[in-house]
Amino acid sequence: MASLKRYMMWLLAGVMGLFALGIAFSLMGSLHFGARSEHRQLARDAEQARVALARLMGYYRELLDNLTQDPELLDLLRAGSLEAQQDWAASRQRLLPDLLGLALLDPQGRVLGEAAVLRVGPRCQDDLRRASDLDAMPPLVHREIEGQAHVDLVKMVREPDGRTLGGIFLSLRLPQLQRVIDDSLPPEHGLTLYDADGQPIVRRGVVDGPAREVVMLMPETGWTLVAQAPMRRISRNGGMQTLVGLLTLVGILVLLGSSLVVLRRGVLRDINAIRDALGALARNDPVPLIVPNYAEFEPAVSDINRIAQTLKDQRAQLAHLSMTDPLTELPNRRAFESHFVRAQGMAERGHPVALVLLDVDRFKSVNDRLGHGVGDQVLRALAQSLEALTRRADFAARLAGDEFVVLLTNVEANGLEAWHQRLADHFRSELGTLGMELETGISAGQTWLKNTANDSIHAALARADRALYRAKARGRGRLVRDTDPGGKGAE
């Protein structure tokens, strides 16, 4: 590959004499003409800082919105115990280490659980109680405890009819904002973020003496961002210096322009290849391997090729994680909902598809007597049994808690009971392998997917759930079909 560096060394040697004659004048002239440019640059930098801060706050507001969509949350706020509500908040807090605190609130703004455990300070609780409208409460800053400075955000949760069930509270550490400020402007510039009362939240650097200033409002938070840069003195002979500088630059541009024509094809070819690769990355398309023309492009090209492969691997991993239950490693409810569409399509084409909803008998008793660790082992044992007894065409998933669902394709009605018995035997064998002697079993409710487009996932699960309820009522440890008469189930 040709060396761009070697070529530029010869080029710079040719222009060095001309540049040396005009460098001093052009620098002084650039100060004169650069005053406005510096102000515009300061404004751009301040805008970038404002956007970065707004993006960070927007991320945590979006995080609050996503937490309110948690399927467990509505039931937890309606009828959950304080312990369950605190455990929910603590588990989400552990998944988000950048947060200082996270808690559920009742409609009056009181913390559901132990505030100290959830890291909700007394001042934060006072602010929540005093707020007339928690949804409209602006971000509040607290610095009472050294090393625990933070910003509070609140999002209320409502029933479909608009009635307030409660809310979610989180505290964002101020160092998160400080990092955005620190990375926003050059070291000689100053940047300060003020709250609605004019008190500084975070700042970076102080400009001594005369300074140019740019003020940016952040209406979404009520905050104000102030950026400062030192003023530069301009020489009295700025006009002449500017003229000389321009003439010098014209001479340089003429020489460089003629040389750049030679470089144009090779450089543009490398740039276009990199641009196409970045575009493919943005579209999540396969990225072709880039082979540069110039050695100087080799490090960047190698990085892009490596990043493309890393992103491909990460996207595949994230797609897998989003569809997998972390405890049992079975597909989760989201994966089941996706697979149900394909199963329904097979049912509409005349293939028999059985939906079996099952759970572990007396599972709550196992958890209460032996602890959640043993309960988790029981769930994993059932998951392993399902994996062992489902065919490639079948699909098993964990919906929630001890509730599992299986889609069995092209299975005969009289084979369902035998399948359930094999599953129960395998489950007991798995428990025995773990050294567990538990009085438990598997109850199951079964329904057939209808060969009409009107059948839905909710309707099918409801039918199977009613059958499961009848299985529980008839003594547990059995399979009941939704088509069985009310007085007699499948034994």
C-alpha positions as CSV (number, residue, x, y, z in Angstrom):
1,M,0.0,0.0,0.0
2,A,1.1,3.6,-0.7
3,S,2.1,5.7,2.3
4,L,0.1,8.8,2.6
5,K,2.5,10.0,5.3
6,R,5.5,9.9,3.0
7,Y,3.6,11.7,0.3
8,M,2.6,14.4,2.7
9,M,6.2,14.9,4.0
10,W,7.3,15.8,0.5
11,L,4.3,18.1,0.1
12,L,4.9,19.9,3.4
13,A,8.6,20.4,2.5
14,G,7.4,22.2,-0.7
15,V,5.1,24.6,1.1
16,M,7.1,25.1,4.3
17,G,9.0,28.2,3.0
18,L,5.8,30.0,1.9
19,F,4.0,29.0,5.1
20,A,6.8,30.3,7.3
21,L,6.6,33.8,5.7
22,G,2.9,34.3,6.5
23,I,2.3,32.1,9.6
24,A,2.8,34.9,12.2
25,F,0.4,37.3,10.3
26,S,-2.2,34.6,9.6
27,L,-2.3,33.6,13.2
28,M,-2.9,37.1,14.4
29,G,-5.4,37.7,11.7
30,S,-7.2,34.5,12.6
31,L,-7.7,35.8,16.1
32,H,-9.6,38.8,14.7
33,F,-11.8,36.8,12.5
34,G,-12.0,34.0,14.9
35,A,-13.8,35.9,17.6
36,R,-17.2,35.2,16.1
37,S,-16.2,31.8,15.2
38,E,-15.2,31.1,18.7
39,H,-18.5,32.3,20.0
40,R,-20.3,30.1,17.5
41,Q,-18.1,27.2,18.5
42,L,-18.8,27.9,22.2
43,A,-22.6,27.9,21.4
44,R,-22.3,24.6,19.5
45,D,-20.3,23.0,22.3
46,A,-22.9,24.3,24.8
47,E,-25.7,22.9,22.7
48,Q,-23.9,19.6,22.5
49,A,-23.6,19.6,26.3
50,R,-27.3,20.5,26.6
51,V,-28.3,17.7,24.2
52,A,-26.1,15.2,26.1
53,L,-27.6,16.2,29.4
54,A,-31.1,16.1,27.9
55,R,-30.4,12.7,26.4
56,L,-29.1,11.4,29.8
57,M,-32.2,12.6,31.6
58,G,-34.4,11.3,28.8
59,Y,-32.8,7.9,29.1
60,Y,-33.7,7.7,32.8
61,R,-37.3,9.0,32.1
62,E,-37.6,6.3,29.4
63,L,-36.2,3.8,32.0
64,L,-39.0,4.9,34.3
65,D,-41.6,4.4,31.5
66,N,-40.2,0.9,30.8
67,L,-40.4,0.0,34.5
68,T,-44.0,1.0,34.6
69,Q,-44.7,-1.5,31.7
70,D,-43.4,-4.4,33.8
71,P,-46.2,-7.1,33.7
72,E,-45.8,-7.7,37.4
73,L,-46.1,-4.1,38.5
74,L,-49.9,-3.5,38.3
75,D,-50.7,-6.6,40.3
76,L,-47.9,-5.8,42.8
77,L,-49.3,-2.3,43.4
78,R,-52.9,-3.5,43.6
79,A,-52.4,-6.4,46.0
80,G,-48.8,-7.0,46.7
81,S,-47.3,-7.2,50.1
82,L,-44.8,-4.5,51.3
83,E,-42.1,-7.2,51.2
84,A,-42.9,-8.2,47.6
85,Q,-43.0,-4.5,46.6
86,Q,-39.6,-3.8,48.3
87,D,-38.1,-7.0,46.7
88,W,-39.3,-5.8,43.3
89,A,-37.7,-2.4,43.7
90,A,-34.5,-3.9,45.1
91,S,-34.2,-6.4,42.3
92,R,-34.5,-3.7,39.6
93,Q,-32.0,-1.6,41.6
94,R,-29.4,-4.4,41.5
95,L,-29.8,-4.5,37.7
96,L,-29.1,-0.8,37.4
97,P,-25.9,-0.1,39.3
98,D,-25.7,3.5,38.2
99,L,-28.8,4.4,40.2
100,L,-28.5,5.5,43.9
101,G,-32.0,4.5,44.9
102,L,-35.2,3.0,43.4
103,A,-38.5,2.4,45.2
104,L,-42.2,2.0,44.6
105,L,-44.6,4.6,46.0
106,D,-48.2,4.6,47.0
107,P,-50.6,7.2,45.5
108,Q,-49.7,9.7,48.2
109,G,-45.9,9.5,47.6
110,R,-45.1,7.3,50.5
111,V,-42.3,4.7,50.0
112,L,-43.6,1.1,49.8
113,G,-41.0,-0.8,51.9
114,E,-38.0,0.3,54.0
115,A,-36.8,3.6,52.7
116,A,-33.3,3.1,54.1
117,V,-32.9,-0.3,52.3
118,L,-34.1,1.2,49.1
119,R,-31.8,4.3,49.6
120,V,-34.5,6.9,49.7
121,G,-33.4,9.7,52.1
122,P,-35.5,11.7,54.5
123,R,-35.3,14.9,52.3
124,C,-36.4,12.9,49.3
125,Q,-39.4,11.6,51.3
126,D,-40.3,15.1,52.4
127,D,-40.3,16.3,48.8
128,L,-42.5,13.4,47.8
129,R,-45.0,14.2,50.5
130,R,-45.1,17.9,49.8
131,A,-45.6,17.5,46.0
132,S,-49.1,18.4,45.0
133,D,-48.7,16.6,41.7
134,L,-46.1,13.8,41.7
135,D,-46.3,13.4,37.9
136,A,-45.5,17.1,37.4
137,M,-42.7,17.2,40.0
138,P,-39.5,18.5,38.4
139,P,-36.2,16.8,39.0
140,L,-35.0,17.7,42.5
141,V,-31.3,17.8,43.5
142,H,-30.1,16.7,47.0
143,R,-26.6,17.1,48.4
144,E,-27.2,16.6,52.1
145,I,-25.1,13.5,52.4
146,E,-21.5,13.7,51.2
147,G,-20.8,11.3,48.4
148,Q,-24.5,10.7,47.9
149,A,-25.5,13.8,45.8
150,H,-28.3,12.8,43.4
151,V,-31.3,13.9,41.3
152,D,-34.8,12.5,42.0
153,L,-37.3,11.4,39.3
154,V,-40.8,10.1,39.7
155,K,-43.3,8.4,37.4
156,M,-46.8,7.5,38.4
157,V,-48.6,4.3,37.5
158,R,-52.3,4.3,36.7
159,E,-55.0,1.8,36.0
160,P,-56.5,1.7,32.5
161,D,-59.4,3.8,33.8
162,G,-56.9,6.5,34.9
163,R,-57.0,5.8,38.6
164,T,-53.6,6.2,40.3
165,L,-52.1,3.0,41.7
166,G,-48.8,4.3,42.8
167,G,-45.5,5.3,41.3
168,I,-41.8,4.6,40.8
169,F,-39.1,6.7,42.3
170,L,-35.5,6.7,41.3
171,S,-32.4,8.7,42.2
172,L,-29.7,9.4,39.6
173,R,-26.2,10.1,41.0
174,L,-24.8,13.6,40.2
175,P,-21.5,12.1,39.0
176,Q,-23.5,10.9,36.0
177,L,-24.2,14.6,35.1
178,Q,-20.7,15.6,36.0
179,R,-19.2,13.1,33.5
180,V,-21.3,14.7,30.7
181,I,-20.1,18.2,31.8
182,D,-16.5,17.1,32.0
183,D,-16.5,15.7,28.4
184,S,-18.4,18.6,26.8
185,L,-15.9,21.5,26.5
186,P,-12.1,22.1,26.1
187,P,-10.2,22.3,29.4
188,E,-9.8,26.1,29.3
189,H,-13.6,26.7,29.1
190,G,-16.0,26.7,32.0
191,L,-19.4,25.0,32.1
192,T,-22.0,25.2,34.9
193,L,-25.5,23.6,35.3
194,Y,-27.9,25.5,37.5
195,D,-31.2,24.3,38.9
196,A,-34.5,26.2,38.8
197,D,-33.5,28.2,41.9
198,G,-30.2,29.3,40.4
199,Q,-28.1,27.0,42.5
200,P,-25.3,25.2,40.8
201,I,-25.8,21.4,40.3
202,V,-22.5,20.5,38.7
203,R,-19.7,22.6,37.1
204,R,-16.4,22.2,35.3
205,G,-13.8,24.9,35.3
206,V,-13.9,28.6,36.0
207,V,-12.8,31.4,33.6
208,D,-10.9,34.2,35.2
209,G,-11.1,37.7,33.7
210,P,-13.2,38.8,30.7
211,A,-15.1,35.9,29.2
212,R,-17.7,35.3,26.5
213,E,-20.8,33.5,27.7
214,V,-23.6,31.3,26.3
215,V,-26.7,30.5,28.2
216,M,-28.8,27.4,27.3
217,L,-32.2,26.7,28.9
218,M,-33.4,23.2,29.5
219,P,-37.2,23.5,29.6
220,E,-37.8,19.8,30.2
221,T,-36.1,20.1,33.6
222,G,-36.2,23.8,34.4
223,W,-32.4,23.9,34.5
224,T,-30.0,26.4,32.9
225,L,-26.6,25.6,31.3
226,V,-24.0,28.4,31.2
227,A,-20.8,28.0,29.1
228,Q,-17.9,30.4,29.3
229,A,-14.7,30.9,27.3
230,P,-11.9,33.4,27.8
231,M,-11.8,36.5,25.6
232,R,-8.9,36.9,23.2
233,R,-7.2,40.3,22.5
234,I,-7.1,41.4,18.8
235,S,-4.2,43.3,17.4
236,R,-4.7,46.8,15.9
237,N,-3.2,45.7,12.7
238,G,-5.7,42.9,12.4
239,G,-7.0,44.0,9.0
240,M,-3.5,43.9,7.4
241,Q,-2.7,40.7,9.2
242,T,-5.8,39.1,8.0
243,L,-5.0,40.1,4.4
244,V,-1.6,38.7,4.6
245,G,-2.9,35.6,6.2
246,L,-5.5,35.2,3.5
247,L,-2.9,35.6,0.7
248,T,-0.7,33.1,2.4
249,L,-3.5,30.7,2.7
250,V,-4.4,31.2,-1.0
251,G,-0.9,30.3,-2.0
252,I,-1.0,27.2,0.3
253,L,-4.4,26.1,-1.0
254,V,-3.2,26.4,-4.7
255,L,-0.3,24.2,-4.0
256,L,-2.2,21.8,-1.8
257,G,-5.2,21.7,-4.2
258,S,-3.0,20.6,-7.1
259,S,-1.6,17.9,-4.9
260,L,-4.8,16.7,-3.5
261,V,-6.2,16.0,-6.9
262,V,-3.6,13.2,-7.0
263,L,-4.6,11.9,-3.6
264,R,-8.3,12.3,-4.3
265,R,-9.1,8.9,-5.8
266,G,-7.3,6.7,-3.3
267,V,-8.5,8.7,-0.2
268,L,-12.1,8.9,-1.4
269,R,-12.1,5.2,-2.1
270,D,-11.0,4.5,1.5
271,I,-13.5,7.0,2.9
272,N,-16.4,5.6,0.8
273,A,-15.6,2.1,1.9
274,I,-15.6,3.2,5.6
275,R,-18.8,5.2,5.1
276,D,-20.5,2.2,3.5
277,A,-19.4,0.0,6.3
278,L,-20.7,2.5,8.9
279,G,-24.0,2.7,7.0
280,A,-24.3,-1.1,7.0
281,L,-23.6,-1.1,10.8
282,A,-26.4,1.5,11.3
283,R,-28.8,-0.6,9.2
284,N,-27.8,-3.8,10.9
285,D,-26.7,-5.2,7.5
286,P,-23.7,-7.5,7.0
287,V,-20.5,-5.4,6.8
288,P,-18.1,-6.3,4.0
289,L,-14.5,-6.6,4.9
290,I,-12.7,-3.3,4.1
291,V,-9.2,-3.4,2.5
292,P,-7.6,0.1,2.6
293,N,-5.5,1.7,-0.1
294,Y,-3.3,3.7,2.3
295,A,-1.4,2.4,5.3
296,E,-2.6,5.3,7.5
297,F,-6.2,4.0,7.1
298,E,-5.3,0.5,8.3
299,P,-5.8,1.1,12.1
300,A,-9.2,2.7,11.6
301,V,-10.3,0.0,9.1
302,S,-9.1,-2.7,11.5
303,D,-11.1,-1.1,14.3
304,I,-14.3,-0.9,12.1
305,N,-13.9,-4.5,11.0
306,R,-13.5,-5.6,14.6
307,I,-16.4,-3.4,15.8
308,A,-18.6,-4.8,13.1
309,Q,-17.9,-8.4,14.2
310,T,-18.3,-7.4,17.9
311,L,-21.7,-5.7,17.2
312,K,-22.9,-8.7,15.3
313,D,-22.0,-11.0,18.2
314,Q,-23.6,-8.7,20.8
315,R,-26.8,-8.3,18.8
316,A,-27.1,-12.1,18.6
317,Q,-26.5,-12.4,22.3
318,L,-29.0,-9.6,23.2
319,A,-31.6,-11.2,21.0
320,H,-31.1,-14.5,22.8
321,L,-31.2,-12.9,26.3
322,S,-34.4,-10.9,25.5
323,M,-36.2,-14.2,24.6
324,T,-34.8,-16.4,27.4
325,D,-35.8,-16.9,31.1
326,P,-32.6,-16.3,33.1
327,L,-33.4,-18.9,35.8
328,T,-34.5,-21.9,33.7
329,E,-32.9,-20.9,30.4
330,L,-36.2,-21.8,28.7
331,P,-37.8,-19.3,26.3
332,N,-39.7,-16.6,28.2
333,R,-43.2,-15.2,27.7
334,R,-42.0,-12.8,24.9
335,A,-40.6,-15.8,23.0
336,F,-43.8,-17.7,23.6
337,E,-46.0,-14.9,22.2
338,S,-43.8,-14.8,19.1
339,H,-43.9,-18.6,18.6
340,F,-47.7,-18.7,19.2
341,V,-48.3,-16.8,15.9
342,R,-46.5,-19.7,14.0
343,A,-48.3,-22.3,16.0
344,Q,-51.7,-20.6,15.3
345,G,-50.8,-20.6,11.6
346,M,-50.2,-24.3,11.7
347,A,-53.6,-24.8,13.5
348,E,-55.3,-22.8,10.8
349,R,-53.8,-25.1,8.2
350,G,-55.3,-28.1,9.8
351,H,-52.4,-29.4,12.0
352,P,-53.5,-30.3,15.6
353,V,-51.7,-28.1,18.1
354,A,-52.2,-28.7,21.8
355,L,-51.5,-25.9,24.3
356,V,-50.7,-27.3,27.8
357,L,-50.5,-24.9,30.8
358,L,-48.9,-26.5,33.8
359,D,-47.5,-25.6,37.2
360,V,-45.8,-27.3,40.2
361,D,-48.2,-28.5,42.9
362,R,-47.7,-26.9,46.3
363,F,-44.9,-24.8,45.0
364,K,-45.7,-22.0,47.4
365,S,-45.4,-24.4,50.3
366,V,-42.0,-25.5,49.0
367,N,-40.8,-21.9,48.9
368,D,-42.2,-21.1,52.3
369,R,-40.8,-24.2,54.1
370,L,-37.5,-24.7,52.3
371,G,-36.7,-21.3,50.8
372,H,-36.5,-19.7,47.4
373,G,-33.2,-21.5,46.6
374,V,-34.9,-24.9,46.7
375,G,-37.9,-23.4,44.8
376,D,-35.5,-22.3,42.1
377,Q,-34.0,-25.9,41.9
378,V,-37.5,-27.3,41.5
379,L,-38.2,-24.9,38.6
380,R,-35.0,-25.8,37.0
381,A,-35.8,-29.5,37.4
382,L,-39.1,-29.0,35.6
383,A,-37.4,-27.0,32.9
384,Q,-34.9,-29.8,32.3
385,S,-37.8,-32.3,32.2
386,L,-39.6,-30.2,29.6
387,E,-36.4,-29.9,27.5
388,A,-35.9,-33.7,27.6
389,L,-39.5,-34.6,26.6
390,T,-40.3,-31.9,24.0
391,R,-39.6,-32.7,20.4
392,R,-37.9,-30.4,17.9
393,A,-41.3,-29.3,16.5
394,D,-42.7,-28.6,20.1
395,F,-42.1,-25.5,22.2
396,A,-41.8,-25.0,26.0
397,A,-41.6,-21.7,27.8
398,R,-41.8,-20.3,31.4
399,L,-44.5,-17.7,31.7
400,A,-44.0,-16.5,35.3
401,G,-43.4,-18.0,38.7
402,D,-44.0,-21.8,38.6
403,E,-46.3,-21.4,35.5
404,F,-45.0,-23.1,32.3
405,V,-46.6,-23.5,28.9
406,V,-46.0,-26.1,26.1
407,L,-47.1,-26.2,22.5
408,L,-47.3,-29.7,21.1
409,T,-47.6,-30.0,17.3
410,N,-49.2,-33.0,15.5
411,V,-50.0,-34.8,18.7
412,E,-52.9,-37.2,19.2
413,A,-55.5,-36.6,21.9
414,N,-54.9,-40.0,23.5
415,G,-51.1,-39.3,23.6
416,L,-51.4,-36.3,25.9
417,E,-52.0,-38.2,29.1
418,A,-49.0,-40.5,28.3
419,W,-46.9,-37.4,27.7
420,H,-48.0,-35.8,30.9
421,Q,-47.2,-39.0,32.9
422,R,-43.7,-39.3,31.3
423,L,-43.1,-35.6,32.2
424,A,-44.3,-36.2,35.8
425,D,-42.0,-39.3,36.1
426,H,-39.0,-37.4,34.6
427,F,-39.7,-34.5,37.0
428,R,-39.7,-36.8,40.0
429,S,-36.5,-38.4,38.8
430,E,-34.8,-35.0,38.4
431,L,-35.9,-34.1,42.0
432,G,-34.5,-37.4,43.2
433,T,-31.2,-36.7,41.5
434,L,-31.0,-33.5,43.4
435,G,-31.7,-35.4,46.7
436,M,-35.1,-33.8,47.1
437,E,-38.0,-35.8,48.6
438,L,-40.9,-33.4,48.0
439,E,-44.6,-33.9,48.1
440,T,-45.2,-32.2,44.8
441,G,-46.2,-33.0,41.2
442,I,-47.3,-31.4,38.0
443,S,-50.9,-30.3,37.3
444,A,-51.8,-29.4,33.7
445,G,-54.6,-27.9,31.7
446,Q,-54.8,-28.5,28.0
447,T,-56.6,-26.9,25.1
448,W,-56.5,-27.2,21.3
449,L,-55.6,-24.2,19.2
450,K,-58.6,-23.5,17.0
451,N,-58.2,-23.5,13.2
452,T,-59.8,-20.1,12.9
453,A,-58.2,-16.6,12.8
454,N,-60.5,-15.6,15.7
455,D,-58.5,-17.6,18.3
456,S,-56.0,-15.6,20.2
457,I,-53.2,-16.2,22.7
458,H,-55.3,-14.7,25.5
459,A,-58.3,-16.9,24.7
460,A,-56.2,-20.1,24.4
461,L,-54.4,-19.4,27.7
462,A,-57.7,-18.7,29.4
463,R,-59.1,-22.0,28.3
464,A,-56.0,-23.9,29.4
465,D,-56.1,-22.0,32.7
466,R,-59.6,-23.0,33.5
467,A,-58.7,-26.6,32.8
468,L,-55.6,-26.3,35.1
469,Y,-57.9,-24.9,37.8
470,R,-60.1,-28.0,37.5
471,A,-57.0,-30.2,37.7
472,K,-56.1,-28.5,40.9
473,A,-59.6,-28.9,42.2
474,R,-59.6,-32.7,41.5
475,G,-56.6,-33.5,43.5
476,R,-53.6,-32.1,41.6
477,G,-51.0,-34.2,39.7
478,R,-53.1,-34.7,36.6
479,L,-53.9,-33.4,33.2
480,V,-57.4,-32.0,32.5
481,R,-58.6,-31.0,29.0
482,D,-60.8,-27.9,28.6
483,T,-63.2,-30.1,26.6
484,D,-63.7,-32.6,29.5
485,P,-67.1,-32.3,31.2
486,G,-67.2,-30.4,34.4
487,G,-67.8,-33.4,36.6
488,K,-65.1,-35.7,35.2
489,G,-61.5,-34.8,34.3
490,A,-58.7,-36.7,32.6
491,E,-57.3,-38.9,35.3
